[in-house]
Structure formats: C-alpha cells, structure tokens
Amino acid sequence: MSNKSYFFSLNLSYEQCLAYYRGQVTAIQVCDDNNRRIRFPAAKILPHMSQLGIRGRFRLTLTPENKFVALERI
C-alpha cells in the first residue's frame, strides 16, 4: 500500500498560532478538500509559521497506518 495524501488550506493569524507555539494546543484538526477531518500534532505546523501566522495550501502525507510522513506547503 502507498502513502496517503490530504490537501487543505489554513489561514491562522499570528495571535491564533501563539497557543500552538506555546504548547497550549497540542493538536490541529482540519477538514481536507474532500471534507474529511484530519488531526495531527501541532508541532508539525510550526515550521510554516511566520510573523503573519500560517497561511497557504498544504499536503499532509501519512503512511497506510496513519503515521506522519510529511507536511509541506504547496
């Protein structure tokens, strides 16, 4: 079986991201383009944070066992 990819958009302000950065929020839940709910560790999104927050389109890749592989801005 091959890895699974999920595509979604995020638009979080810098202020909204502070809770993730401080560790007050440990997981992010998003709906992908097919309206499936996906939950992943908040730490995985932090490399994409800037002074504007987190904005853009992303691809989350998981193994067939739902283990994290990659989160990339596309």
C-alpha positions in Angstrom: 0.0 0.0 0.0 1.2 3.5 -0.7 1.2 6.6 1.4 -2.0 8.7 1.7 -2.1 12.5 0.9 -4.6 15.0 2.2 -4.8 18.6 0.8 -6.2 21.5 2.8 -5.9 25.3 3.3 -5.0 27.1 6.5 -5.4 30.7 7.4 -4.4 31.4 11.0 -3.3 34.8 12.4 -0.1 35.1 14.3 -2.1 35.5 17.5 -4.0 32.3 16.8 -0.7 30.5 16.3 0.7 31.6 19.7 -1.3 28.9 21.5 0.3 26.2 19.3 3.8 27.7 19.7 3.5 27.9 23.5 2.3 24.3 23.6 -1.2 25.2 25.0 -2.7 23.4 22.0 -1.2 20.1 21.1 -3.1 19.1 18.0 -4.6 20.7 14.9 -7.8 19.4 13.3 -8.6 20.4 9.7 -11.0 19.4 7.0 -9.3 18.4 3.8 -10.6 19.1 0.3 -12.9 16.1 0.4 -14.3 17.2 3.8 -12.5 14.5 5.8 -11.4 15.5 9.3 -7.7 15.1 9.9 -6.0 15.6 13.2 -2.2 15.9 13.6 0.3 17.2 16.2 0.5 21.0 16.3 4.3 20.8 16.3 4.2 19.7 12.7 2.8 23.0 11.5 5.2 25.3 13.5 8.0 25.3 10.8 5.4 27.0 8.5 4.7 29.8 10.9 5.8 33.4 10.1 5.1 36.8 11.6 1.8 36.7 9.5 0.7 33.4 11.0 0.1 30.3 8.9 -1.4 30.8 5.5 -1.5 28.6 2.5 -2.3 25.3 0.9 -0.7 22.2 2.4 -0.3 18.5 1.7 -0.2 16.1 4.6 1.3 12.7 3.8 0.7 9.7 6.1 1.6 6.0 5.9 -1.1 3.4 5.4 -1.0 3.1 9.2 -1.7 6.8 9.6 1.8 7.6 10.8 3.2 11.1 9.9 5.4 11.3 6.9 5.5 15.0 5.8 3.6 18.3 5.9 4.5 20.6 3.1 3.3 23.9 1.8 2.2 23.6 -1.9 
